[in-house]
Structure formats: structure tokens, C-alpha cells
Amino acid sequence: MSEHNQNGSFHHENFHNHEHAEIVNPDPYHNHPYRQIGGWLLFFMILEILPLPWMLFTSIRSYVFVLGGEFSVYAAITFGSLLLSSLAFVFDVMFICCVFRRDHLFLRYLQIRMILALTVSAITFTASIFLVAPNVAVVGASMFCIGTSMSFAIGFALLMVLYYCKSERVRIYMGGEEFKDKALFAFR
């Protein structure tokens, strides 16, 4: 039964009766030990966080160097790469924040950061080879090294995405697999 009490506020009989209240937790993993960050997830988060101050410092130093020098094609390419690197840095910070907040966009931000980082690497390496060392023999050997490095980088990026998609710890830590629906691509 509902009624108004003397001071005019609305009162329901069962409102204060806690015996009938059933607490439903929408997270089926709320007591699971994997609900805390740890294991490989903690290891990868440490690997993401440790280089952030160095990345920020080198980016600022590079901006000062590029903007303080005279204009050249290499400076323009470097400045473009720095802008993309800065954007990658922002997505890296967003990725880390999303993991700690258990936001389902974390994998999308990681993938965007990886794509930006690979793009910056490809642009920087290619520009430095053709602008700094136009010797054909050096270019051929450098292209092989760049190809190998880029292959390893792409392979590592795919392994990271595979870990986040297949890890039981990540699935439980995030409270399910909904994050896969928000990713650019995911291994099911």
C-alpha cells in the first residue's frame, strides 16, 4: 500500500523492507579473480604506460626541431609524421584509460593507434631512404630491412589484437565480449 505521510512525502510500505529486496548484479563475473587487472593484461598495460613520458618528450623535442629549422621536403614529411604520431599518442592514452575504466571501445582505440603508428613508420622510413640515401644499393637493402621491420610490426599488432580478443582474462575483466562489436576488426 502507498500513502502520504504527515510531511507530505510519498511512502511505500515495502520501500524500507529489505527482506524482500533482491540485489541483482548485471555482471556475472563480479566475484571472479580475473575481474582485477593482472597477468598478461597487467604486463601489456605496463608496456603501454612506461614509454608514454618518453614518447611525449621526443614528440615535443621533434616539433621544436622541425619548426625551428628551414623548410624542406624532409621537414614537411617529418612534420606530417609528427602530427600522426601525436594522434597515435592520444589514441594510446585513450586506449589505456578505456582498459582501466572497462570501456568497450578500448580495442578500437588500440587498433587505430596501431594503424597510425604503422603509417608513421612506413612514411618515415620510406622518406628517409629516398631523401637521405638515394644510392640504389642502399635503397634496396634499406627497403628489405623496412619490409622486414614492418612485417614484424604488423605481426605483433595482429598478435596483440588476437590476445585481446581471445584472452579469458580480458573477457572476464571487461565483463563480456561486447568490446569485439566495437572494434574495427576482431577475431571471434
SEDO-639282 format. One record per residue (C-alpha): residue in three letters; y, x, z; residue number from 1. Coordinates in pm, 1 decimal, decimal comma. Example, Ala and Ser with C-alpha at 12.3 -4.5 7.8 and 13.67 -1.06 7.14 Angstrom:
[atom ALA [-450,0 1230,0 780,0] 1];
[atom SER [-106,0 1367,0 714,0] 2];
END
This chain:
[atom MET [0,0 0,0 0,0] 1];
[atom SER [352,3 113,2 -70,7] 2];
[atom GLU [656,7 25,1 130,2] 3];
[atom HIS [1008,0 140,1 204,0] 4];
[atom ASN [1057,4 295,4 543,6] 5];
[atom GLN [1363,7 243,3 765,0] 6];
[atom ASN [1582,0 507,7 597,1] 7];
[atom GLY [1517,9 356,2 254,1] 8];
[atom SER [1287,4 623,2 111,9] 9];
[atom PHE [969,7 523,0 -61,9] 10];
[atom HIS [647,6 579,0 134,8] 11];
[atom HIS [289,0 553,0 18,2] 12];
[atom GLU [7,2 520,1 271,9] 13];
[atom ASN [-217,9 779,5 113,3] 14];
[atom PHE [60,4 1025,1 45,3] 15];
[atom HIS [13,0 1205,8 374,3] 16];
[atom ASN [-362,6 1150,3 392,1] 17];
[atom HIS [-505,9 1489,8 291,9] 18];
[atom GLU [-867,5 1385,1 342,6] 19];
[atom HIS [-878,6 1216,2 4,2] 20];
[atom ALA [-683,2 1482,5 -180,5] 21];
[atom GLU [-894,5 1683,6 -418,3] 22];
[atom ILE [-745,2 2009,8 -539,0] 23];
[atom VAL [-834,4 2076,9 -899,6] 24];
[atom ASN [-770,6 2426,6 -1026,1] 25];
[atom PRO [-742,5 2428,2 -1407,5] 26];
[atom ASP [-850,0 2793,8 -1416,0] 27];
[atom PRO [-1231,2 2812,1 -1396,0] 28];
[atom TYR [-1211,7 3187,1 -1323,9] 29];
[atom HIS [-962,3 3175,3 -1034,9] 30];
[atom ASN [-1201,4 3347,8 -788,0] 31];
[atom HIS [-1366,3 3586,9 -1033,0] 32];
[atom PRO [-1319,8 3961,7 -965,0] 33];
[atom TYR [-1214,9 4015,0 -1329,6] 34];
[atom ARG [-914,0 3791,2 -1262,0] 35];
[atom GLN [-741,6 4105,2 -1137,1] 36];
[atom ILE [-637,5 4377,8 -1376,1] 37];
[atom GLY [-884,3 4665,5 -1362,3] 38];
[atom GLY [-1148,5 4858,5 -1553,8] 39];
[atom TRP [-1074,1 4939,1 -1916,5] 40];
[atom LEU [-790,4 4687,0 -1921,0] 41];
[atom LEU [-611,8 4881,4 -1647,9] 42];
[atom PHE [-684,6 5208,5 -1831,0] 43];
[atom PHE [-533,3 5076,0 -2156,0] 44];
[atom MET [-230,8 4936,0 -1971,0] 45];
[atom ILE [-169,8 5278,2 -1813,5] 46];
[atom LEU [-195,0 5435,8 -2160,0] 47];
[atom GLU [64,6 5185,5 -2282,7] 48];
[atom ILE [305,3 5230,3 -1991,3] 49];
[atom LEU [303,8 5609,6 -1942,5] 50];
[atom PRO [464,5 5706,4 -2275,7] 51];
[atom LEU [740,5 5440,2 -2261,0] 52];
[atom PRO [1005,7 5660,3 -2092,9] 53];
[atom TRP [932,4 5945,0 -2335,9] 54];
[atom MET [947,2 5706,2 -2634,0] 55];
[atom LEU [1281,7 5573,9 -2516,2] 56];
[atom PHE [1421,2 5923,8 -2460,9] 57];
[atom THR [1306,9 6054,0 -2801,5] 58];
[atom SER [1441,1 5745,5 -2976,5] 59];
[atom ILE [1785,4 5787,4 -2821,0] 60];
[atom ARG [1782,8 6160,4 -2897,2] 61];
[atom SER [1681,9 6091,7 -3258,4] 62];
[atom TYR [1957,1 5831,0 -3303,2] 63];
[atom VAL [2212,1 6082,3 -3177,0] 64];
[atom PHE [2075,6 6347,9 -3413,5] 65];
[atom VAL [2068,3 6122,2 -3721,1] 66];
[atom LEU [2403,3 5956,1 -3659,3] 67];
[atom GLY [2570,5 6287,2 -3574,2] 68];
[atom GLY [2460,2 6462,9 -3894,0] 69];
[atom GLU [2572,2 6431,2 -4251,2] 70];
[atom PHE [2429,5 6163,9 -4476,1] 71];
[atom SER [2122,1 6248,8 -4678,8] 72];
[atom VAL [1823,3 6061,1 -4818,5] 73];
[atom TYR [1608,6 6204,4 -4540,5] 74];
[atom ALA [1862,0 6090,6 -4276,8] 75];
[atom ALA [1865,1 5739,3 -4424,4] 76];
[atom ILE [1484,9 5723,1 -4423,4] 77];
[atom THR [1476,3 5862,4 -4070,4] 78];
[atom PHE [1731,2 5605,5 -3955,4] 79];
[atom GLY [1522,7 5323,7 -4109,2] 80];
[atom SER [1214,0 5459,6 -3936,7] 81];
[atom LEU [1404,3 5477,2 -3608,7] 82];
[atom LEU [1503,7 5112,3 -3640,4] 83];
[atom LEU [1140,4 5015,7 -3699,6] 84];
[atom SER [1033,5 5241,0 -3409,8] 85];
[atom SER [1285,5 5070,7 -3183,3] 86];
[atom LEU [1148,8 4734,2 -3285,4] 87];
[atom ALA [795,4 4861,2 -3216,9] 88];
[atom PHE [913,9 4976,5 -2873,6] 89];
[atom VAL [1046,6 4626,4 -2799,4] 90];
[atom PHE [715,8 4468,4 -2904,7] 91];
[atom ASP [528,4 4722,2 -2690,2] 92];
[atom VAL [729,4 4622,2 -2383,3] 93];
[atom MET [676,3 4253,6 -2468,5] 94];
[atom PHE [301,6 4317,0 -2504,0] 95];
[atom ILE [281,3 4485,9 -2162,6] 96];
[atom CYS [485,1 4210,1 -1995,5] 97];
[atom CYS [266,4 3943,6 -2155,9] 98];
[atom VAL [-52,1 4108,6 -2029,6] 99];
[atom PHE [75,7 4119,6 -1672,5] 100];
[atom ARG [205,0 3760,7 -1696,7] 101];
[atom ARG [-121,8 3648,2 -1863,0] 102];
[atom ASP [78,0 3514,2 -2157,4] 103];
[atom HIS [-141,3 3429,0 -2453,9] 104];
[atom LEU [99,3 3593,1 -2702,0] 105];
[atom PHE [3,1 3943,2 -2582,7] 106];
[atom LEU [-238,7 4014,2 -2868,8] 107];
[atom ARG [11,3 3902,7 -3133,7] 108];
[atom TYR [274,9 4139,2 -2991,3] 109];
[atom LEU [23,6 4424,4 -2981,1] 110];
[atom GLN [-67,4 4365,2 -3344,7] 111];
[atom ILE [296,1 4350,5 -3456,0] 112];
[atom ARG [367,1 4673,7 -3266,6] 113];
[atom MET [68,0 4842,8 -3430,5] 114];
[atom ILE [174,4 4730,9 -3778,6] 115];
[atom LEU [528,0 4857,3 -3717,1] 116];
[atom ALA [401,4 5189,8 -3579,7] 117];
[atom LEU [168,7 5241,2 -3877,5] 118];
[atom THR [451,7 5156,0 -4116,8] 119];
[atom VAL [685,2 5404,0 -3947,1] 120];
[atom SER [417,0 5672,8 -3960,7] 121];
[atom ALA [348,4 5613,7 -4327,7] 122];
[atom ILE [719,9 5617,9 -4418,6] 123];
[atom THR [799,0 5923,4 -4208,3] 124];
[atom PHE [500,8 6128,2 -4323,3] 125];
[atom THR [546,5 6039,8 -4688,0] 126];
[atom ALA [920,0 6107,8 -4683,0] 127];
[atom SER [880,5 6437,6 -4503,1] 128];
[atom ILE [618,7 6556,4 -4751,1] 129];
[atom PHE [812,7 6470,0 -5064,7] 130];
[atom LEU [1156,7 6563,2 -4933,7] 131];
[atom VAL [1076,3 6870,4 -4726,1] 132];
[atom ALA [780,5 7021,3 -4912,2] 133];
[atom PRO [791,8 6933,0 -5281,4] 134];
[atom ASN [530,3 7200,8 -5361,8] 135];
[atom VAL [233,1 7028,2 -5533,4] 136];
[atom ALA [-34,2 7219,3 -5337,2] 137];
[atom VAL [136,1 7143,7 -5006,6] 138];
[atom VAL [182,1 6778,4 -5103,6] 139];
[atom GLY [-188,3 6743,8 -5190,8] 140];
[atom ALA [-306,4 6898,1 -4864,7] 141];
[atom SER [-49,2 6703,0 -4665,2] 142];
[atom MET [-149,6 6375,0 -4830,2] 143];
[atom PHE [-510,1 6441,6 -4729,2] 144];
[atom CYS [-400,3 6504,6 -4368,3] 145];
[atom ILE [-181,8 6195,0 -4371,0] 146];
[atom GLY [-463,5 5987,6 -4517,8] 147];
[atom THR [-699,9 6110,5 -4250,6] 148];
[atom SER [-447,7 6054,1 -3971,6] 149];
[atom MET [-362,4 5706,5 -4097,7] 150];
[atom SER [-732,9 5620,0 -4124,8] 151];
[atom PHE [-785,9 5723,4 -3763,1] 152];
[atom ALA [-475,3 5529,4 -3655,4] 153];
[atom ILE [-590,1 5215,0 -3837,3] 154];
[atom GLY [-940,1 5256,0 -3695,1] 155];
[atom PHE [-801,2 5295,9 -3342,4] 156];
[atom ALA [-578,1 4989,4 -3389,2] 157];
[atom LEU [-876,5 4781,4 -3501,7] 158];
[atom LEU [-1083,2 4906,8 -3206,9] 159];
[atom MET [-805,4 4806,8 -2967,2] 160];
[atom VAL [-788,2 4458,4 -3117,5] 161];
[atom LEU [-1168,3 4438,6 -3106,7] 162];
[atom TYR [-1163,8 4534,6 -2736,3] 163];
[atom TYR [-906,5 4270,3 -2650,3] 164];
[atom CYS [-1095,4 4005,9 -2849,2] 165];
[atom LYS [-1447,2 4081,6 -2723,3] 166];
[atom SER [-1390,9 4202,1 -2366,8] 167];
[atom GLU [-1525,1 3973,7 -2096,4] 168];
[atom ARG [-1266,2 4116,8 -1855,4] 169];
[atom VAL [-979,0 4029,6 -2090,3] 170];
[atom ARG [-1118,9 3680,0 -2149,6] 171];
[atom ILE [-1150,7 3613,1 -1775,7] 172];
[atom TYR [-821,9 3787,2 -1688,0] 173];
[atom MET [-639,2 3572,3 -1943,7] 174];
[atom GLY [-819,3 3256,8 -1828,0] 175];
[atom GLY [-996,9 3186,0 -2156,1] 176];
[atom GLU [-983,2 3268,2 -2525,0] 177];
[atom GLU [-672,4 3073,9 -2627,7] 178];
[atom PHE [-492,0 3403,2 -2693,6] 179];
[atom LYS [-708,1 3451,6 -3003,9] 180];
[atom ASP [-546,6 3145,1 -3161,4] 181];
[atom LYS [-200,4 3301,3 -3119,1] 182];
[atom ALA [-295,5 3641,1 -3266,2] 183];
[atom LEU [-219,8 3746,2 -3623,4] 184];
[atom PHE [-592,3 3810,2 -3661,8] 185];
[atom ALA [-877,3 3811,9 -3414,0] 186];
[atom PHE [-1243,5 3896,6 -3406,4] 187];
[atom ARG [-1432,4 3588,0 -3294,1] 188];
END
